[in-house]
Amino acid sequence: MHRAHSLRWAAVMAAGIIMSVSAGDAGRAEGPPPGYKLVWSDEFNYHGLPDPSKWGYEEGFVRNREAQYYTEAREANARVENGVLTIEGRKEHFKVPHPGQGGKEAQYTSASLITLRKASWQYGRVEVRAKLPQGKGVWPAIWMMGADRTKVGWPACGEIDIMEFVGYTPDHVYATLHWGADYKHHQSQGKSLKVNAPWEDFHIYAMEWTPERMEFYYDQTCYHRFDVRKADQKDGNPFRRPHYLLLNLALGGEWGGKIDDAMLPQKFLVDYIRVYQKTPLGK
């Protein structure tokens, strides 16, 4: 999510596999692996803005030349109602509160929720039940970045893309890892899974992470496995350090492509988020 479309597509093509959901490996549709316990969650069983003890916001025109202005604590773009988190991408004239961030007015708004400085994790299972938006130009993501990003920068902090979806390839979801000492030495590995209309119903998007490997799931299908040792570097491995969580709905940009205004507004719906970690001796 933190890089150009060309880098993303290169990662998928380099992997050499675009899988079909019918050909995936069997896995867990829901719940932790044996010996894991719940350590953090948001079930969204409340009303109003996302819980400020768990969530902060990115604000502004943040990355990838995307069209939307990410707003902070604005219910039109991020709210909890009927047991579900809604992140809404809108076509509207929005007066930018900080004019230095790309102009005085935005034509699109959305939200990016983050747990930076509130919660981060090293290893475990991150499980999200979500219903995706649809239409050309939408780019929702469930992802993680290293908690040391503000110190070491990207991609040295590491990036874990649990789920990305772009409206101009509406029959695929993507999982990708990014790492490297700096932008010049950026490396990535990703795979794509062919799916059927993920905007019509809720599905499980999950990642299981150990010191040895990462596995990425769509419902019961494990469609991407990553050997953590591949990211070993002289200064260590970013995937052996804590990462924080991000949920966002981007519009347009370097991978989102041209926006179909007629499809807006669009909603990225999240039923729950659960983080599990291994207990001592598996208890």
C-alpha positions as CSV (number, residue, x, y, z in Angstrom):
1,M,0.0,0.0,0.0
2,H,2.9,2.3,0.6
3,R,4.4,2.0,-2.8
4,A,3.8,2.6,-6.5
5,H,1.5,0.4,-8.7
6,S,4.5,-0.7,-10.7
7,L,6.2,-2.2,-7.6
8,R,3.0,-3.9,-6.6
9,W,2.3,-5.6,-9.9
10,A,6.0,-6.6,-10.3
11,A,5.8,-8.4,-7.0
12,V,2.8,-10.4,-8.0
13,M,4.2,-11.2,-11.4
14,A,7.6,-12.2,-10.0
15,A,5.8,-14.7,-7.8
16,G,4.6,-16.4,-10.9
17,I,1.3,-17.4,-9.5
18,I,-2.2,-16.0,-9.7
19,M,-4.3,-18.6,-7.9
20,S,-8.0,-19.5,-8.1
21,V,-9.9,-19.8,-4.9
22,S,-11.1,-23.3,-5.9
23,A,-7.4,-24.5,-6.0
24,G,-6.3,-23.2,-2.6
25,D,-5.2,-25.2,0.4
26,A,-7.7,-25.9,3.2
27,G,-7.3,-23.7,6.3
28,R,-9.3,-22.2,9.1
29,A,-12.3,-20.1,8.2
30,E,-12.3,-18.4,11.6
31,G,-10.5,-18.7,15.0
32,P,-7.0,-19.1,16.2
33,P,-4.5,-21.9,15.6
34,P,-4.2,-24.4,18.5
35,G,-2.3,-23.0,21.4
36,Y,-3.2,-19.3,20.6
37,K,-5.2,-16.9,22.6
38,L,-7.0,-13.6,21.9
39,V,-4.8,-10.6,22.8
40,W,-6.6,-7.7,21.1
41,S,-9.8,-7.1,19.2
42,D,-12.4,-4.7,18.2
43,E,-15.9,-6.2,17.7
44,F,-17.5,-2.8,16.9
45,N,-20.3,-3.4,19.3
46,Y,-20.8,0.3,20.0
47,H,-21.9,3.4,18.1
48,G,-20.2,6.5,16.7
49,L,-16.5,7.1,16.0
50,P,-14.0,4.2,16.2
51,D,-12.8,3.6,19.7
52,P,-10.1,6.3,20.3
53,S,-8.3,4.0,22.8
54,K,-7.6,1.6,19.9
55,W,-7.6,3.7,16.8
56,G,-5.8,6.8,15.5
57,Y,-6.0,8.3,12.0
58,E,-3.8,9.2,9.1
59,E,-4.8,12.7,7.8
60,G,-4.2,14.4,4.5
61,F,-3.1,13.4,1.1
62,V,-0.8,10.7,2.4
63,R,0.7,8.5,-0.4
64,N,0.7,7.1,-3.9
65,R,-0.8,10.2,-5.5
66,E,-4.3,9.0,-4.3
67,A,-7.2,11.3,-4.9
68,Q,-8.8,11.2,-1.4
69,Y,-8.1,13.4,1.6
70,Y,-8.0,11.2,4.7
71,T,-10.1,12.9,7.4
72,E,-9.6,12.6,11.1
73,A,-12.5,11.7,13.4
74,R,-15.2,12.4,10.9
75,E,-18.2,10.1,11.0
76,A,-19.0,10.7,7.3
77,N,-15.8,8.7,6.6
78,A,-15.4,6.4,9.6
79,R,-18.1,5.3,11.9
80,V,-19.4,2.3,13.9
81,E,-23.1,1.4,13.6
82,N,-25.1,-1.8,13.7
83,G,-22.1,-3.7,14.9
84,V,-20.0,-2.8,11.9
85,L,-17.1,-0.4,11.2
86,T,-17.8,1.6,8.0
87,I,-15.0,3.3,6.1
88,E,-16.7,5.4,3.4
89,G,-15.0,6.9,0.3
90,R,-17.0,9.9,-0.9
91,K,-17.0,12.3,-3.9
92,E,-17.5,15.7,-2.4
93,H,-16.0,19.2,-2.1
94,F,-14.1,19.2,1.2
95,K,-12.3,22.2,2.6
96,V,-8.9,21.0,3.6
97,P,-8.2,22.0,7.3
98,H,-4.4,22.1,6.6
99,P,-4.1,23.9,3.2
100,G,-0.4,23.0,2.9
101,Q,-1.3,19.4,2.3
102,G,-1.9,19.5,-1.4
103,G,-4.3,22.4,-1.8
104,K,-7.3,24.1,-0.2
105,E,-10.0,21.7,-1.3
106,A,-10.3,18.0,-1.9
107,Q,-12.7,16.4,-4.3
108,Y,-12.7,13.0,-2.6
109,T,-12.6,12.0,1.1
110,S,-12.1,8.7,3.0
111,A,-10.4,7.4,6.2
112,S,-7.3,5.5,7.2
113,L,-7.4,4.0,10.7
114,I,-4.2,3.0,12.4
115,T,-3.1,1.5,15.7
116,L,0.3,3.2,15.7
117,R,1.4,4.2,19.3
118,K,-1.7,2.3,20.6
119,A,-1.0,-1.3,19.7
120,S,1.5,-3.4,17.8
121,W,2.3,-7.0,17.6
122,Q,5.2,-9.4,16.8
123,Y,3.9,-12.8,15.5
124,G,0.4,-14.2,15.8
125,R,-2.8,-14.4,13.7
126,V,-4.5,-11.2,12.5
127,E,-8.0,-12.0,11.4
128,V,-10.5,-9.5,9.8
129,R,-14.0,-10.2,8.7
130,A,-14.8,-7.7,6.0
131,K,-17.0,-6.8,3.0
132,L,-15.2,-4.9,0.3
133,P,-16.4,-1.9,-1.8
134,Q,-16.7,-2.2,-5.6
135,G,-16.1,0.0,-8.6
136,K,-13.2,1.3,-10.7
137,G,-10.9,3.4,-8.5
138,V,-11.5,1.8,-5.1
139,W,-8.5,0.4,-3.3
140,P,-9.2,-0.9,0.2
141,A,-6.5,-2.5,2.3
142,I,-5.9,-4.4,5.5
143,W,-2.1,-4.1,6.2
144,M,0.6,-3.6,8.7
145,M,3.9,-1.6,9.0
146,G,6.8,-1.8,11.3
147,A,6.3,0.2,14.5
148,D,9.7,1.8,14.0
149,R,8.6,3.3,10.6
150,T,9.0,6.9,11.9
151,K,12.7,6.1,12.8
152,V,13.9,3.9,10.0
153,G,11.5,4.8,7.1
154,W,9.9,2.6,4.5
155,P,10.7,-0.1,3.3
156,A,13.2,-0.7,6.1
157,C,10.4,-0.9,8.6
158,G,8.7,-3.7,6.7
159,E,5.2,-3.9,5.3
160,I,2.7,-6.7,5.5
161,D,-0.3,-6.4,3.1
162,I,-2.8,-8.9,4.4
163,M,-5.4,-7.9,1.8
164,E,-5.5,-5.4,-1.0
165,F,-8.2,-5.1,-3.7
166,V,-8.4,-2.8,-6.7
167,G,-11.7,-2.1,-8.6
168,Y,-10.2,-2.6,-12.0
169,T,-9.3,-6.2,-11.3
170,P,-12.5,-7.0,-9.3
171,D,-12.0,-10.8,-9.3
172,H,-8.7,-10.8,-7.3
173,V,-7.4,-10.1,-3.9
174,Y,-3.7,-9.6,-3.1
175,A,-1.3,-10.4,-0.3
176,T,2.3,-9.0,-0.4
177,L,5.4,-8.4,1.7
178,H,7.7,-5.4,1.3
179,W,11.2,-4.9,2.8
180,G,14.6,-3.5,2.1
181,A,17.3,-1.2,3.5
182,D,15.9,1.8,1.6
183,Y,13.7,2.6,-1.4
184,K,16.5,1.8,-3.9
185,H,16.9,-1.7,-2.4
186,H,13.2,-2.3,-2.1
187,Q,12.1,-6.0,-2.4
188,S,8.7,-7.6,-2.4
189,Q,6.9,-10.9,-2.8
190,G,3.2,-11.2,-3.4
191,K,0.5,-13.4,-4.8
192,S,-3.0,-12.9,-6.0
193,L,-6.1,-15.1,-5.5
194,K,-9.1,-15.2,-7.9
195,V,-12.3,-14.7,-6.0
196,N,-15.9,-14.2,-6.7
197,A,-17.5,-10.7,-6.0
198,P,-16.1,-10.0,-2.5
199,W,-18.4,-7.0,-2.2
200,E,-21.5,-9.2,-2.0
201,D,-20.7,-10.8,1.3
202,F,-18.3,-10.8,4.3
203,H,-15.2,-12.9,4.1
204,I,-12.3,-13.7,6.4
205,Y,-8.9,-12.1,5.5
206,A,-6.2,-13.4,7.8
207,M,-2.4,-13.7,8.3
208,E,-0.6,-16.1,10.5
209,W,2.9,-15.0,11.4
210,T,5.7,-17.0,13.2
211,P,9.5,-16.4,13.3
212,E,9.8,-18.8,10.4
213,R,6.9,-18.0,8.0
214,M,3.8,-16.0,7.1
215,E,0.6,-17.5,5.7
216,F,-2.2,-15.5,4.1
217,Y,-5.8,-16.6,4.0
218,Y,-9.1,-15.9,2.2
219,D,-11.7,-17.8,4.2
220,Q,-10.3,-21.3,4.2
221,T,-7.9,-20.8,1.4
222,C,-4.2,-20.2,2.2
223,Y,-2.9,-18.6,-1.0
224,H,0.4,-17.1,-0.1
225,R,3.3,-18.4,2.1
226,F,6.4,-16.4,2.8
227,D,9.7,-17.6,4.3
228,V,10.7,-14.9,6.8
229,R,14.4,-15.6,6.3
230,K,14.1,-14.1,2.8
231,A,14.0,-10.6,4.5
232,D,17.2,-11.2,6.5
233,Q,19.5,-8.2,6.2
234,K,22.7,-6.9,7.7
235,D,20.7,-4.7,10.1
236,G,18.2,-7.4,11.0
237,N,14.9,-8.6,9.7
238,P,11.8,-6.2,9.9
239,F,9.5,-9.2,10.1
240,R,11.0,-10.1,13.4
241,R,9.9,-6.8,14.9
242,P,6.5,-5.4,16.0
243,H,4.1,-4.1,13.4
244,Y,1.0,-1.9,13.8
245,L,-2.3,-2.3,11.9
246,L,-3.9,-0.1,9.2
247,L,-7.3,-0.1,7.6
248,N,-8.0,2.2,4.8
249,L,-10.1,2.9,1.7
250,A,-8.0,4.7,-1.0
251,L,-9.5,6.1,-4.2
252,G,-7.5,6.3,-7.4
253,G,-3.7,6.8,-7.2
254,E,-0.9,4.8,-8.7
255,W,-2.6,1.4,-8.4
256,G,-6.3,2.4,-7.8
257,G,-6.5,3.9,-11.3
258,K,-9.2,6.1,-12.7
259,I,-12.2,6.6,-10.4
260,D,-15.8,5.9,-11.6
261,D,-17.6,8.7,-9.8
262,A,-20.9,7.1,-10.6
263,M,-20.1,4.3,-8.2
264,L,-19.5,6.6,-5.2
265,P,-20.0,6.7,-2.3
266,Q,-18.5,3.2,-1.5
267,K,-18.2,1.5,1.8
268,F,-15.5,-0.8,3.2
269,L,-17.3,-2.7,6.0
270,V,-15.5,-4.5,8.9
271,D,-17.4,-6.8,11.2
272,Y,-14.5,-7.5,13.6
273,I,-10.7,-7.5,14.0
274,R,-9.0,-10.1,16.2
275,V,-5.4,-10.6,17.0
276,Y,-4.3,-13.9,18.5
277,Q,-0.8,-14.9,19.9
278,K,0.7,-18.1,21.1
279,T,0.5,-18.7,24.8
280,P,3.5,-20.1,26.8
281,L,3.7,-23.9,26.2
282,G,0.6,-23.6,24.1
283,K,-1.7,-23.2,27.1
